[in-house]
């Protein structure tokens, strides 16, 4: 169905960029200006590929401090486990890198997805670019 690869930005740019543009620019409630930024080069990027045709169908990134972001799954691939697999891959990578927790800032409509994956709210809801967001955290047990 799909597979996940972890890549540095130089390898991920040509697949992550178009997915982000499709999601962040193509959906009405997406905040502007979050397609690409200067932090991409410092992140590890998870890319989900369809095993049927090897097309990229989702992406997310992990910053060195444990922040997960730029999470995007193409509409036809949502609710098929792609988001969970991307999140699992980035969380495991954070654990391997010694992070004690992972954090996200998510639109309120996505908060249930993160809650169902072990994240808890951290602070008050805030507004950014006309949308309501929530910061969330998930503690990581060390893998021994």
Steps between C-alpha positions, in 0.01 A plus 500: 500500500770754604849522644680768701851633437698738720709743296711812532361811330717471188341161424150593624462842337364380165231283662414686821474841333222413253295323769527800732401739222201282408378488860603835645414706193204294378291477815296803608587489872876454453711789630710669230879490488560159658586303188879520530732680739863539606465229767443222244874448455538424874219242513453134427207453261265204486347426161221248441505332158224297339638151442278465193659783299774647728330841507550707814171528690597659832778676688602642836819625660684481830701796625808437718307611813227235455244725330301314233351713227419562136282193522299441183320199349332516160122496531446159333746342747349631822346255748705215352773496765747723315488777761551254786792336320667836433448606860635167630811528280574856614433415865732201486769711335463759778541222757816374324638854504451520875195725515296462819181616328356611167289809451254623237296813436187388320179648364214422740331279240809272506535480881296178530742322264794592723307417820428155360877462448594580860538878493357725772414870489768735626370851560214704367355503152651785294429668169746505213429626149127502572483139623484353850793283610595290797846403625528134595773274645577132526758362741738238366609199699857404426541191289733265679 
